[in-house]
Structure formats: structure tokens, C-alpha cells
């Protein structure tokens, strides 16, 4: 799969939640993400024209699913997960 140029937005109410949309699309034209999760009602631009590679390993996200959602729905919601710290004991 080819690289996708996407704009990344971060939820203003939950900084672990992100929205990826095709570069240049106005997020205010989208209603889907906000219907499914109110945390996407207020977003701020995180990164513009990011070259997203669906075959790349990004920490804590399913890159193939994000790419599939962008290509079919024109947006993808995802949550950044922090690496787990091994428990001692």
C-alpha cells in the first residue's frame, strides 16, 4: 500500500485520542467521529500532512486498520497507548 498523506488531530478532552483524516479535509465537515465518541467534538491539529505508511509499525496503533478506515470512511479514530511497564514481584 502507498503512503497516505493525513492530517492528525488530537482530542482536546482526552489527549490519548486522535483522529486521522486525508490531508486538506476540513474536520468540521465530518460528523461521524463525533457521533461515535464525544471526545472528538473538540480537536486540535496535532500534525499536518503526515506521511502515514500502513505497513509501518507505529507504537500502540493498528496501522492497517487506520489506513482501511481512512480509505473507506475518510477518517480514522485511534487511541495512543503507552507501553506497559513490567510489574515487579
N, C-alpha and C positions, 0 to 999 in steps of 0.2 A: 504494500500500500504506500502511496505517496505521502509526503509531508502535508499537513493541513495547517494553514495559517489561521490561527484563532486568537480572539481576544479573551482574556481571562478576567473574571470579576470575582470579588470576594464579598461574602455576606457581611453587612455592617453589624448584624446582630449575633452572628456566630462565625468567628474568624477561621474556623476549620472547614467551612463550607464554601465551595467555589462553583462557578458557572463558566462553562466554555462555550463560546459561540463563534461562528465564522467571522473572521476579521472584517470590520466595517459595518457589521449589522448593529443596529440600534437596539440595545437590550430593552428599552421601553416599549418596543413593538412586540415583545414576547409576553404571552400571558401564561403559558404552560408551566414554567418553573415556579411561578408564584402560586399557582393553583395547587401544586403538589406539596409545596413547602413554603410557609410564610417567611422563613429566614431569607428568601431570595427577593422579598419585596423591596429591600433597601440594599443595594450593592454599590461597590466602588471598584473602579478599574484597578486591577492588580498588575496585568501585563498586556501590552498591545502587540498584535501581530506576532505572537509566539509561534514558532515553527514546531508544531506538535508532530511527533513521529509515533504512529500507532504501534510500531514494532519495538520501540524503546521501552526499557524498564524504568518507570517512574515510581519512586518510593510511595508505597501505600495506596496506589490507584491502579485500576484496571484500564490500561491504555487502549486495549482493543474495544472495550465496551464504550469508553468515551468517544472513540472515533466512530463507532457504529451509531451511537446516539446523535452525534453531530451530523452525520450523513443522512440519517433518516428523519430525525426530529428537528434538526437545525439548532439544537442546544444539548448540553450535557451537564448534569449536576453531579458533583462528586465531593467527597469529604477527604480532607487530608488527615491521615492517621500518623501519629507519632510512633516511632519504633518502640516496641515493648522492651522494658528493662527486665532482664532476667531476675527472678526472685531469688533471694538468698535463703538458705535454710536447709 
